[in-house]
């Protein structure tokens, strides 16, 4: 009799756990459905804000339909940029719906503290509007200075094929002043921007020199 009672108790506990699991699963599913749309809307808003920051002249943005991650990978590998990725490409449109350039989301894996992801806007003629960092975890007071205007503004309104960094003071449009004490971060950002420019050249070709 005692053994039967124990079995019944175990079955009861198991049933209670099963019911709790089912209820919790249903609750999580409900919460997901309720929050899915707002979260998606926030993601779209954040993406549009990032695009607008690097392409203020655009009225709207849409996905670049010809974007192909494998093709982008080949372009970057050929350019010696194996540690960079083009995550996404957007087309910048004017008020009439015509393309006036692109916004690329780039990830560079060469940061001192890990991956750095940023947006960059490039006009149809190859002029770089600027960059906006989306994710970075570099050293405070050193690599994190990449987020400061003093560093970010160096990329604005530059039309070059490729950037390089210098520790002795930029003397040309294609040169970027390195962040003091954060050469690794500077190198990562430089290669990341060069990745975006290389991909731009692969899709626009001769248009960048018009």
Backbone as ProteinMPNN parsed JSONL, in Angstrom:
{"seq_chain_A": "XXXXXXXXXXXXXXXXXXXXXXXXXXXXXXXXXXXXXXXXXXXXXXXXXXXXXXXXXXXXXXXXXXXXXXXXXXXXXXXXXXXXXXXXXXXXXXXXXXXXXXXXXXXXXXXXXXXXXXXXXXXXXXXXXXXXXXXXXXXXXXXXXXXXXXXXXXXXXXXXXXXXXXXXXXXXXXXXXXXXXXXXXXXXXXXXXXXXXXXXXXXXXXXXXX", "coords_chain_A": {"N_chain_A": [[0.84, -1.208, 0.0], [1.941, 1.215, 0.852], [3.873, 1.542, -1.088], [2.314, 1.899, -3.372], [1.127, 4.301, -2.741], [3.341, 5.976, -2.813], [3.99, 5.831, -5.518], [1.727, 6.964, -6.653], [2.014, 9.515, -5.622], [4.333, 10.355, -6.906], [3.485, 10.307, -9.551], [1.549, 12.262, -9.407], [3.106, 14.525, -8.81], [4.627, 14.615, -11.128], [2.636, 15.122, -12.992], [1.8, 17.633, -12.175], [4.122, 19.117, -12.702], [4.181, 18.807, -15.456], [1.867, 20.185, -16.217], [2.557, 22.756, -15.337], [4.733, 23.249, -16.998], [3.492, 23.248, -19.53], [1.715, 25.398, -19.252], [3.553, 27.479, -18.785], [4.911, 27.431, -21.21], [2.862, 28.146, -22.988], [2.364, 30.701, -22.029], [4.787, 31.992, -22.551], [4.754, 31.839, -25.316], [2.563, 33.439, -25.853], [3.439, 35.917, -24.882], [5.57, 36.327, -26.632], [4.229, 36.586, -29.09], [2.768, 38.887, -28.587], [4.776, 40.793, -28.193], [6.302, 40.652, -30.475], [5.723, 42.214, -32.814], [6.049, 44.965, -31.871], [8.815, 44.836, -31.186], [9.979, 44.255, -33.66], [9.266, 46.573, -34.995], [10.751, 48.45, -33.571], [13.314, 47.629, -34.229], [13.372, 48.16, -36.957], [13.069, 50.928, -36.84], [15.433, 51.663, -35.474], [17.3, 50.846, -37.351], [16.653, 52.512, -39.519], [17.215, 54.976, -38.36], [19.971, 54.775, -38.032], [20.743, 54.614, -40.69], [19.876, 57.119, -41.602], [21.584, 58.734, -40.195], [24.03, 58.444, -41.459], [23.413, 59.101, -43.99], [22.07, 61.686, -44.579], [20.823, 63.108, -46.611], [19.034, 61.464, -47.838], [15.658, 60.445, -48.466], [14.369, 58.122, -47.927], [14.906, 54.585, -47.321], [15.738, 51.417, -48.714], [16.009, 47.835, -48.927], [18.892, 46.58, -50.559], [18.392, 44.806, -53.248], [20.014, 43.176, -54.792], [21.955, 42.304, -53.147], [24.336, 39.971, -52.143], [25.63, 37.762, -49.996], [27.648, 35.846, -50.342], [28.883, 36.679, -52.7], [29.798, 39.161, -51.879], [31.61, 38.333, -49.972], [33.612, 37.191, -51.583], [34.556, 39.449, -52.901], [35.679, 40.932, -50.784], [37.621, 39.155, -49.85], [39.304, 39.061, -52.058], [40.286, 41.59, -51.917], [41.928, 41.45, -49.788], [40.743, 41.56, -47.3], [39.891, 39.74, -45.216], [38.946, 39.617, -42.618], [36.688, 41.087, -42.399], [33.184, 41.792, -42.789], [30.378, 42.331, -44.914], [27.412, 43.035, -43.726], [24.875, 43.893, -44.394], [23.13, 45.646, -46.983], [21.801, 48.693, -47.974], [19.728, 50.724, -50.053], [19.886, 54.144, -50.651], [17.392, 56.525, -51.091], [16.103, 59.311, -52.955], [13.631, 62.003, -52.697], [12.067, 61.485, -54.883], [12.277, 58.81, -55.26], [14.526, 57.839, -56.488], [17.725, 56.262, -56.705], [20.402, 57.37, -54.702], [22.633, 56.55, -53.545], [24.262, 54.359, -51.146], [23.865, 52.512, -48.065], [25.885, 50.732, -45.975], [26.101, 48.073, -43.687], [28.655, 47.095, -41.713], [30.853, 44.653, -40.355], [33.762, 44.393, -38.516], [36.217, 42.141, -37.568], [38.497, 42.601, -36.182], [38.815, 44.115, -33.927], [40.155, 45.199, -30.756], [38.732, 44.505, -28.484], [36.902, 42.747, -29.506], [34.321, 42.135, -31.975], [33.472, 44.893, -34.113], [30.789, 46.744, -35.171], [29.39, 48.77, -37.677], [27.693, 51.45, -39.448], [27.918, 52.807, -42.736], [27.704, 55.447, -45.057], [27.569, 55.836, -48.53], [27.843, 57.869, -51.319], [26.596, 57.963, -54.74], [28.697, 58.728, -56.349], [30.868, 57.802, -55.045], [31.658, 59.188, -52.806], [32.275, 59.212, -49.381], [29.986, 59.573, -46.903], [30.103, 59.35, -44.131], [30.497, 57.617, -40.953], [28.798, 55.471, -38.58], [28.896, 54.052, -35.541], [27.579, 50.991, -34.491], [27.881, 48.854, -32.741], [30.248, 48.196, -30.266], [33.046, 47.229, -28.25], [35.433, 48.125, -27.123], [38.441, 49.149, -25.315], [37.858, 51.274, -22.586], [38.415, 54.76, -22.769], [40.419, 54.436, -24.558], [40.31, 52.55, -27.159], [37.543, 52.958, -27.273], [37.272, 55.541, -28.001], [36.788, 55.627, -30.626], [34.17, 56.088, -31.068], [33.852, 58.746, -30.691], [33.372, 62.115, -31.907], [35.681, 63.374, -32.862], [37.209, 61.359, -33.969], [35.394, 59.967, -35.671], [34.55, 61.994, -37.439], [36.604, 62.259, -39.204], [36.207, 60.669, -41.392], [34.276, 61.813, -42.905], [32.751, 63.045, -45.882], [34.711, 62.249, -47.73], [36.373, 61.243, -50.66], [37.788, 58.658, -51.735], [39.682, 55.79, -52.836], [40.682, 54.022, -51.036], [41.457, 53.854, -47.56], [44.065, 54.741, -45.212], [45.798, 54.567, -42.089], [47.574, 56.851, -39.958], [50.209, 57.669, -37.661], [51.425, 60.024, -37.443], [50.062, 62.289, -38.105], [47.496, 63.176, -40.245], [47.915, 63.812, -43.676], [46.714, 63.766, -46.084], [43.657, 63.173, -47.961], [43.09, 60.467, -47.876], [44.1, 59.575, -45.534], [43.92, 58.721, -42.086], [43.959, 59.895, -38.803], [45.44, 58.018, -36.307], [44.005, 56.611, -33.344], [45.306, 57.559, -30.305], [47.225, 55.247, -28.581], [45.582, 53.199, -29.311], [45.963, 51.566, -31.641], [45.191, 49.122, -32.719], [42.389, 49.203, -32.716], [42.022, 51.38, -34.434], [43.119, 50.339, -36.792], [41.311, 48.258, -37.241], [38.922, 49.669, -37.731], [39.679, 51.14, -39.985], [40.17, 49.107, -41.885], [37.617, 48.072, -41.928], [36.067, 50.181, -43.032], [37.326, 50.324, -45.505], [36.523, 47.899, -46.498], [33.805, 48.346, -46.961], [34.03, 50.273, -48.982], [35.316, 48.799, -50.96], [33.348, 46.922, -51.56], [31.38, 48.65, -52.476], [32.627, 49.625, -54.816], [32.561, 47.296, -56.285], [29.899, 47.01, -56.974], [29.13, 49.362, -58.139], [31.094, 50.091, -59.908], [32.499, 51.889, -62.552], [31.03, 54.157, -61.983], [31.8, 55.412, -59.659], [33.792, 57.164, -60.242], [32.808, 59.257, -61.667]], "CA_chain_A": [[0.0, 0.0, 0.0], [2.833, 2.359, 0.94], [4.533, 1.677, -2.384], [1.321, 2.468, -4.291], [0.962, 5.711, -2.376], [4.509, 6.681, -3.312], [3.868, 5.912, -6.98], [0.682, 7.954, -6.935], [2.583, 10.824, -5.31], [5.274, 10.685, -7.966], [2.696, 10.605, -10.752], [0.895, 13.558, -9.161], [4.141, 15.562, -8.961], [4.982, 14.676, -12.542], [1.513, 15.758, -13.685], [1.851, 19.058, -11.817], [5.239, 19.693, -13.46], [3.777, 18.846, -16.86], [0.906, 21.28, -16.368], [3.315, 24.006, -15.192], [5.536, 23.41, -18.218], [2.585, 23.609, -20.625], [1.221, 26.759, -18.996], [4.673, 28.396, -18.99], [5.157, 27.485, -22.649], [1.79, 28.937, -23.6], [2.554, 32.09, -21.605], [5.915, 32.531, -23.315], [4.286, 31.989, -26.692], [1.668, 34.602, -25.882], [4.279, 37.113, -24.728], [6.317, 36.485, -27.884], [3.323, 37.104, -30.123], [2.389, 40.257, -28.233], [5.932, 41.699, -28.297], [7.003, 40.465, -31.746], [5.525, 43.367, -33.696], [6.76, 46.146, -31.349], [10.259, 44.635, -31.281], [10.319, 44.399, -35.073], [9.13, 47.996, -35.32], [11.896, 49.136, -32.969], [14.496, 47.264, -35.007], [13.286, 48.931, -38.201], [13.317, 52.327, -36.475], [16.858, 51.793, -35.175], [18.016, 50.717, -38.616], [16.413, 53.734, -40.292], [17.945, 56.063, -37.698], [21.383, 54.603, -38.354], [20.884, 54.979, -42.105], [19.707, 58.57, -41.712], [22.757, 59.388, -39.613], [25.149, 58.426, -42.414], [22.932, 59.546, -45.302], [21.039, 62.658, -44.215], [20.142, 63.623, -47.802], [18.067, 60.482, -48.333], [14.293, 60.538, -47.952], [13.986, 56.789, -47.454], [15.882, 53.523, -47.581], [15.175, 50.087, -48.975], [17.041, 46.801, -49.031], [19.542, 46.401, -51.857], [17.906, 43.48, -53.612], [21.064, 42.373, -55.412], [22.975, 41.945, -52.165], [24.63, 38.544, -52.048], [26.691, 37.634, -49.0], [28.753, 35.054, -50.896], [29.585, 37.539, -53.664], [30.496, 40.169, -51.081], [32.748, 37.652, -49.351], [34.653, 37.05, -52.598], [35.119, 40.782, -53.132], [36.524, 41.301, -49.656], [38.78, 38.256, -49.827], [40.188, 39.49, -53.137], [40.878, 42.857, -51.5], [42.749, 41.194, -48.616], [39.971, 41.969, -46.127], [39.259, 38.497, -44.778], [38.38, 39.768, -41.285], [35.566, 42.025, -42.471], [31.956, 41.286, -43.402], [29.289, 43.24, -45.252], [26.252, 42.368, -43.137], [23.627, 44.332, -45.026], [23.263, 46.781, -47.895], [20.561, 49.424, -48.19], [19.788, 51.762, -51.081], [19.382, 55.444, -50.212], [16.526, 57.067, -52.139], [15.687, 60.702, -52.796], [12.18, 62.181, -52.563], [11.411, 60.93, -56.07], [12.454, 57.359, -55.296], [15.726, 57.478, -57.248], [18.878, 55.9, -55.884], [21.456, 58.384, -54.603], [23.776, 55.935, -52.889], [24.062, 53.137, -50.363], [24.289, 52.404, -46.675], [26.365, 49.386, -45.692], [26.403, 47.684, -42.309], [29.909, 46.349, -41.796], [31.443, 44.142, -39.119], [35.181, 44.07, -38.572], [36.536, 41.198, -36.49], [39.86, 42.876, -35.749], [38.836, 44.992, -32.769], [40.897, 44.713, -29.586], [37.784, 43.9, -27.551], [35.938, 41.908, -30.216], [33.763, 42.673, -33.212], [32.947, 46.252, -34.175], [29.823, 46.859, -36.263], [29.065, 50.167, -37.939], [27.065, 51.8, -40.72], [28.615, 53.816, -43.522], [26.933, 55.897, -46.2], [28.398, 56.149, -49.698], [27.085, 58.448, -52.411], [26.764, 57.271, -56.018], [29.994, 59.052, -56.942], [31.922, 57.221, -54.231], [31.96, 60.009, -51.643], [31.863, 58.629, -48.102], [29.328, 60.581, -46.057], [30.561, 59.197, -42.758], [30.246, 56.324, -40.317], [28.083, 55.486, -37.302], [29.152, 52.775, -34.885], [26.385, 50.337, -33.948], [28.26, 47.964, -31.644], [31.69, 48.226, -30.017], [33.374, 46.887, -26.86], [36.861, 48.371, -26.97], [38.888, 49.607, -24.001], [37.417, 52.625, -22.214], [39.472, 55.757, -22.778], [41.349, 54.164, -25.66], [39.575, 52.16, -28.365], [36.182, 53.494, -27.284], [37.311, 56.869, -28.614], [36.335, 55.485, -32.014], [32.798, 56.595, -31.108], [33.863, 60.188, -30.526], [33.314, 62.888, -33.146], [37.022, 63.684, -33.331], [37.649, 60.252, -34.826], [34.39, 59.666, -36.699], [34.457, 63.069, -38.43], [37.695, 62.157, -40.182], [35.765, 59.912, -42.561], [33.19, 62.53, -43.574], [32.903, 63.742, -47.164], [35.969, 61.854, -48.364], [36.207, 60.442, -51.875], [39.047, 57.953, -51.985], [39.488, 54.363, -53.106], [41.105, 53.229, -49.882], [42.026, 54.643, -46.471], [45.145, 54.217, -44.388], [45.923, 55.386, -40.877], [48.91, 57.333, -39.68], [50.456, 58.113, -36.291], [52.192, 61.27, -37.505], [49.219, 63.389, -38.564], [46.98, 62.977, -41.6], [48.357, 64.831, -44.618], [45.974, 63.568, -47.33], [42.275, 62.75, -47.729], [42.991, 59.027, -47.631], [44.765, 59.253, -44.28], [43.159, 58.886, -40.853], [44.795, 59.951, -37.603], [45.211, 56.887, -35.404], [43.653, 56.909, -31.954], [46.491, 57.367, -29.47], [47.164, 54.086, -27.704], [44.574, 52.232, -29.796], [46.267, 51.277, -33.043], [44.418, 47.953, -33.154], [41.039, 49.683, -33.017], [42.121, 52.21, -35.628], [43.324, 49.44, -37.921], [40.055, 47.542, -37.464], [37.976, 50.594, -38.357], [40.177, 51.462, -41.332], [39.899, 47.957, -42.747], [36.168, 47.955, -42.071], [35.624, 51.179, -44.014], [37.856, 49.902, -46.807], [35.67, 46.791, -46.947], [32.611, 48.956, -47.53], [34.396, 50.926, -50.237], [35.605, 47.749, -51.94], [32.069, 46.371, -51.998], [30.747, 49.689, -53.291], [33.26, 49.619, -56.132], [32.175, 46.076, -57.021], [28.524, 47.099, -57.468], [28.939, 50.593, -58.91], [32.099, 50.141, -60.96], [33.005, 53.173, -63.022], [30.234, 55.299, -61.528], [32.416, 56.094, -58.53], [34.748, 58.15, -60.72], [32.139, 60.249, -62.49]], "C_chain_A": [[0.875, 1.257, 0.0], [3.505, 2.63, -0.397], [3.587, 2.305, -3.393], [1.131, 3.959, -4.03], [2.124, 6.54, -2.915], [4.438, 6.875, -4.827], [2.843, 6.964, -7.368], [1.209, 9.37, -6.69], [3.526, 11.292, -6.4], [4.536, 11.068, -9.247], [2.027, 11.972, -10.625], [1.88, 14.706, -9.369], [4.52, 15.746, -10.432], [3.903, 15.395, -13.338], [1.51, 17.269, -13.428], [2.953, 19.769, -12.611], [4.891, 19.831, -14.938], [2.84, 20.011, -17.123], [1.622, 22.628, -16.292], [4.118, 24.297, -16.462], [4.672, 23.875, -19.392], [2.103, 25.046, -20.474], [2.323, 27.78, -19.261], [4.976, 28.555, -20.476], [4.126, 28.334, -23.368], [1.954, 30.418, -23.27], [3.687, 32.741, -22.392], [5.528, 32.774, -24.766], [3.408, 33.215, -26.841], [2.47, 35.898, -25.811], [5.052, 37.392, -26.015], [5.448, 37.097, -28.967], [2.953, 38.56, -29.863], [3.534, 41.235, -28.491], [6.636, 41.633, -29.648], [6.91, 41.698, -32.634], [6.225, 44.62, -33.166], [8.269, 46.039, -31.456], [10.722, 44.83, -32.716], [10.268, 45.864, -35.489], [10.306, 48.79, -34.776], [13.177, 48.858, -33.746], [14.535, 48.049, -36.311], [13.607, 50.396, -37.936], [14.795, 52.571, -36.226], [17.686, 51.732, -36.449], [17.865, 51.982, -39.458], [17.159, 54.92, -39.687], [19.432, 55.995, -38.019], [21.649, 54.995, -39.804], [20.831, 56.492, -42.283], [20.933, 59.308, -41.193], [23.91, 59.454, -40.598], [24.713, 58.819, -43.826], [21.753, 60.499, -45.093], [20.247, 63.164, -45.413], [19.064, 62.681, -48.334], [16.698, 60.696, -47.689], [13.816, 59.208, -47.397], [15.074, 55.789, -47.838], [15.14, 52.219, -47.855], [16.316, 49.094, -49.137], [17.594, 46.749, -50.449], [19.283, 44.96, -52.295], [18.97, 42.582, -54.226], [22.162, 41.977, -54.425], [23.105, 40.434, -52.065], [25.836, 38.379, -51.131], [27.899, 36.879, -49.546], [29.577, 35.887, -51.878], [30.384, 38.609, -52.929], [31.738, 39.569, -50.436], [33.911, 37.526, -50.34], [35.346, 38.385, -52.864], [36.093, 41.153, -52.024], [37.769, 40.424, -49.568], [39.797, 38.679, -50.883], [40.917, 40.777, -52.772], [41.764, 42.688, -50.257], [42.082, 41.59, -47.316], [39.172, 40.785, -45.58], [38.578, 38.618, -43.425], [37.224, 40.759, -41.231], [34.375, 41.363, -43.16], [31.044, 42.453, -43.772], [28.023, 42.534, -44.783], [24.963, 42.676, -43.889], [23.917, 45.52, -45.934], [21.886, 47.384, -48.13], [20.784, 50.451, -49.293], [19.183, 53.035, -50.509], [18.618, 56.081, -51.366], [16.217, 58.537, -51.871], [14.167, 60.783, -52.748], [11.419, 61.583, -53.735], [11.576, 59.433, -56.209], [13.666, 56.899, -56.091], [16.888, 57.202, -56.301], [19.919, 57.01, -55.897], [22.676, 57.823, -53.865], [23.39, 54.725, -52.068], [24.434, 53.345, -48.897], [24.676, 50.948, -46.445], [26.54, 49.204, -44.19], [27.579, 46.719, -42.375], [30.322, 45.863, -40.413], [32.909, 43.842, -39.367], [35.517, 43.228, -37.345], [37.915, 41.455, -35.881], [39.941, 43.805, -34.536], [39.58, 44.367, -31.603], [39.968, 43.985, -28.618], [36.748, 43.006, -28.208], [35.441, 42.604, -31.478], [33.32, 44.123, -33.042], [32.022, 46.309, -35.385], [29.44, 48.321, -36.441], [28.355, 50.311, -39.284], [27.927, 52.825, -41.425], [27.777, 54.166, -44.75], [27.855, 56.324, -47.33], [27.511, 56.677, -50.82], [27.407, 57.729, -53.722], [28.116, 57.56, -56.649], [31.161, 58.537, -56.115], [32.309, 58.041, -53.02], [31.415, 59.352, -50.38], [31.26, 59.726, -47.238], [29.855, 60.546, -44.631], [30.21, 57.823, -42.233], [29.472, 56.525, -39.018], [28.235, 54.109, -36.671], [27.877, 52.246, -34.226], [26.711, 49.484, -32.729], [29.775, 47.957, -31.495], [31.94, 47.921, -28.543], [34.878, 47.025, -26.642], [37.177, 48.922, -25.575], [38.451, 51.048, -23.736], [38.612, 53.569, -22.194], [40.496, 55.57, -23.871], [40.541, 53.845, -26.925], [38.166, 52.716, -28.446], [36.122, 54.915, -27.855], [36.901, 56.829, -30.094], [34.91, 56.023, -32.18], [32.739, 58.122, -31.032], [33.931, 60.91, -31.876], [34.702, 63.148, -33.724], [37.571, 62.602, -34.25], [36.676, 60.043, -35.981], [34.336, 60.726, -37.799], [35.552, 63.005, -39.491], [37.267, 61.46, -41.473], [34.775, 60.704, -43.424], [33.62, 63.197, -44.878], [34.252, 63.481, -47.83], [35.669, 60.972, -49.576], [37.552, 59.834, -52.242], [38.731, 56.486, -52.248], [39.755, 53.518, -51.863], [41.729, 54.15, -48.834], [43.233, 53.933, -45.845], [45.223, 55.092, -43.137], [47.381, 55.766, -40.654], [49.016, 57.788, -38.228], [51.142, 59.473, -36.257], [51.379, 62.447, -38.022], [48.798, 63.208, -40.009], [47.378, 64.144, -42.506], [47.641, 64.719, -45.961], [44.582, 63.053, -47.002], [42.156, 61.274, -47.377], [43.652, 58.603, -46.327], [43.877, 59.595, -43.08], [44.129, 58.917, -39.679], [44.44, 58.801, -36.677], [44.829, 57.386, -34.015], [44.864, 56.596, -31.095], [46.298, 56.188, -28.516], [46.179, 53.026, -28.15], [44.759, 51.967, -31.285], [45.438, 50.109, -33.567], [43.001, 48.367, -33.539], [41.037, 50.506, -34.291], [42.271, 51.355, -36.877], [42.03, 48.707, -38.268], [39.044, 48.426, -38.184], [38.392, 50.93, -39.785], [39.888, 50.328, -42.302], [38.397, 47.767, -42.959], [35.624, 48.927, -43.096], [36.108, 50.799, -45.407], [37.046, 48.742, -47.381], [34.406, 47.338, -47.6], [32.894, 49.607, -48.873], [34.679, 49.902, -51.331], [34.307, 47.141, -52.465], [31.323, 47.371, -52.862], [31.312, 49.684, -54.708], [32.82, 48.417, -56.965], [30.758, 46.176, -57.585], [28.281, 48.349, -58.308], [29.977, 50.759, -60.023], [32.562, 51.546, -61.284], [32.242, 54.355, -62.528], [30.909, 56.085, -60.411], [33.372, 57.185, -58.979], [34.119, 59.231, -61.579], [32.29, 61.639, -61.897]], "O_chain_A": [[0.616, 2.22, -0.722], [3.688, 3.78, -0.795], [4.0, 3.151, -4.186], [0.995, 4.762, -4.953], [1.934, 7.652, -3.408], [4.78, 7.937, -5.349], [3.059, 7.752, -8.289], [0.902, 10.3, -7.437], [3.529, 12.463, -6.777], [4.906, 12.02, -9.935], [1.946, 12.735, -11.588], [1.563, 15.714, -10.001], [4.707, 16.864, -10.912], [4.201, 16.177, -14.241], [1.255, 18.07, -14.327], [2.753, 20.87, -13.124], [5.243, 20.815, -15.59], [2.984, 20.732, -18.11], [1.338, 23.534, -17.076], [4.174, 25.432, -16.935], [5.055, 24.769, -20.147], [2.084, 25.813, -21.437], [2.081, 28.817, -19.878], [5.26, 29.655, -20.949], [4.459, 29.135, -24.241], [1.715, 31.282, -24.113], [3.573, 33.881, -22.843], [5.916, 33.774, -25.37], [3.497, 33.94, -27.832], [2.226, 36.843, -26.561], [5.176, 38.541, -26.439], [5.87, 38.012, -29.675], [2.839, 39.362, -30.791], [3.312, 42.357, -28.947], [7.485, 42.476, -29.938], [7.923, 42.17, -33.15], [6.93, 45.286, -33.925], [8.942, 47.019, -31.776], [11.732, 45.488, -32.966], [11.12, 46.336, -36.242], [10.803, 49.701, -35.438], [14.022, 49.74, -33.904], [15.586, 48.54, -36.723], [14.327, 51.031, -38.708], [15.355, 53.559, -36.7], [18.654, 52.475, -36.607], [18.836, 52.465, -40.04], [17.673, 55.771, -40.414], [20.075, 57.018, -38.25], [22.658, 55.631, -40.107], [21.632, 57.073, -43.015], [21.279, 60.379, -41.692], [24.687, 60.409, -40.583], [25.53, 58.865, -44.745], [20.604, 60.169, -45.386], [19.11, 63.606, -45.252], [18.27, 63.069, -49.191], [16.597, 61.077, -46.523], [12.965, 59.164, -46.508], [16.016, 56.102, -48.566], [14.07, 51.959, -47.306], [17.446, 49.472, -49.445], [16.847, 46.862, -51.421], [19.884, 44.021, -51.773], [18.844, 41.358, -54.186], [23.173, 41.39, -54.812], [22.116, 39.716, -51.922], [26.938, 38.814, -51.464], [29.041, 37.23, -49.249], [30.805, 35.815, -51.89], [31.51, 38.926, -53.311], [32.786, 40.212, -50.363], [35.066, 37.732, -49.968], [36.564, 38.443, -53.029], [37.196, 41.63, -52.289], [38.852, 40.912, -49.244], [41.003, 38.658, -50.637], [42.022, 41.031, -53.251], [42.289, 43.67, -49.734], [42.756, 41.917, -46.339], [37.945, 40.828, -45.494], [37.711, 37.805, -43.105], [36.83, 41.213, -40.157], [34.542, 40.485, -44.007], [30.949, 43.437, -43.038], [27.608, 41.54, -45.38], [24.076, 41.829, -44.003], [24.836, 46.299, -45.681], [20.928, 46.677, -48.445], [21.883, 50.981, -49.449], [18.089, 53.007, -49.946], [19.127, 56.168, -52.484], [16.085, 58.958, -50.722], [13.488, 59.756, -52.758], [10.253, 61.214, -53.595], [11.075, 58.839, -57.164], [13.824, 55.705, -56.345], [17.017, 57.822, -55.245], [20.278, 57.528, -56.954], [23.634, 58.548, -53.599], [22.327, 54.137, -52.265], [25.212, 54.235, -48.55], [23.882, 50.041, -46.694], [27.067, 50.082, -43.507], [27.504, 45.666, -43.008], [30.161, 46.575, -39.421], [33.258, 43.128, -40.307], [35.141, 43.568, -36.223], [38.438, 40.616, -35.147], [41.032, 44.235, -34.162], [39.63, 43.144, -31.475], [40.349, 42.986, -28.008], [35.814, 42.552, -27.548], [36.066, 43.54, -31.977], [32.856, 44.528, -31.976], [32.425, 45.963, -36.496], [29.194, 49.027, -35.462], [28.408, 49.424, -40.136], [28.598, 53.628, -40.776], [27.212, 53.286, -45.399], [28.804, 57.078, -47.119], [26.551, 56.022, -51.225], [28.376, 56.975, -53.799], [28.635, 56.737, -57.403], [32.318, 58.804, -56.441], [33.2, 57.642, -52.27], [30.242, 58.983, -50.316], [31.937, 60.691, -46.882], [30.033, 61.588, -44.0], [29.696, 56.973, -42.96], [29.489, 57.607, -38.431], [27.752, 53.115, -37.213], [27.191, 52.966, -33.5], [25.915, 49.399, -31.794], [30.502, 47.741, -32.465], [31.147, 48.306, -27.684], [35.514, 46.152, -26.052], [36.276, 49.132, -24.763], [38.656, 51.93, -24.57], [39.678, 53.235, -21.676], [41.345, 56.433, -24.093], [40.141, 54.746, -27.664], [37.64, 52.928, -29.538], [35.041, 55.423, -28.153], [36.697, 57.867, -30.722], [34.493, 56.369, -33.285], [31.691, 58.717, -31.281], [34.474, 60.388, -32.85], [34.878, 63.143, -34.942], [38.307, 62.891, -35.193], [37.09, 59.951, -37.136], [34.103, 60.398, -38.963], [35.438, 63.625, -40.549], [37.89, 61.641, -42.519], [34.473, 60.303, -44.549], [34.68, 63.816, -44.972], [34.852, 64.38, -48.419], [34.826, 60.077, -49.519], [38.344, 60.432, -52.969], [37.645, 56.005, -51.923], [39.154, 52.463, -51.659], [42.436, 55.101, -49.169], [43.39, 52.715, -45.936], [44.759, 56.232, -43.143], [48.295, 55.079, -41.109], [48.034, 58.237, -37.637], [51.41, 60.015, -35.184], [51.942, 63.493, -38.344], [49.642, 63.099, -40.899], [47.202, 65.31, -42.151], [47.924, 65.488, -46.879], [44.343, 62.554, -45.902], [41.235, 60.871, -46.667], [43.754, 57.41, -46.041], [43.183, 60.612, -43.065], [45.014, 58.068, -39.574], [43.28, 58.629, -36.304], [45.275, 58.445, -33.575], [45.394, 55.486, -31.15], [45.337, 56.141, -27.747], [45.962, 52.047, -27.435], [43.832, 52.122, -32.08], [45.03, 50.107, -34.728], [42.477, 47.932, -34.564], [40.154, 50.351, -35.134], [41.631, 51.613, -37.896], [41.691, 48.553, -39.441], [38.389, 47.989, -39.13], [37.554, 50.997, -40.685], [39.416, 50.561, -43.414], [37.96, 47.354, -44.033], [34.811, 48.55, -43.941], [35.369, 50.941, -46.381], [36.901, 48.617, -48.597], [33.984, 46.862, -48.654], [32.089, 49.504, -49.799], [34.323, 50.112, -52.491], [34.175, 46.876, -53.66], [30.706, 47.0, -53.861], [30.561, 49.732, -55.683], [32.717, 48.501, -58.189], [30.439, 45.504, -58.566], [27.337, 48.396, -59.097], [29.745, 51.5, -60.979], [32.968, 52.3, -60.399], [32.735, 55.479, -62.629], [30.638, 57.272, -60.227], [33.732, 58.05, -58.18], [34.834, 60.044, -62.164], [31.786, 62.61, -62.462]]}, "name": "protein", "num_of_chains": 1, "seq": "XXXXXXXXXXXXXXXXXXXXXXXXXXXXXXXXXXXXXXXXXXXXXXXXXXXXXXXXXXXXXXXXXXXXXXXXXXXXXXXXXXXXXXXXXXXXXXXXXXXXXXXXXXXXXXXXXXXXXXXXXXXXXXXXXXXXXXXXXXXXXXXXXXXXXXXXXXXXXXXXXXXXXXXXXXXXXXXXXXXXXXXXXXXXXXXXXXXXXXXXXXXXXXXXXX"}
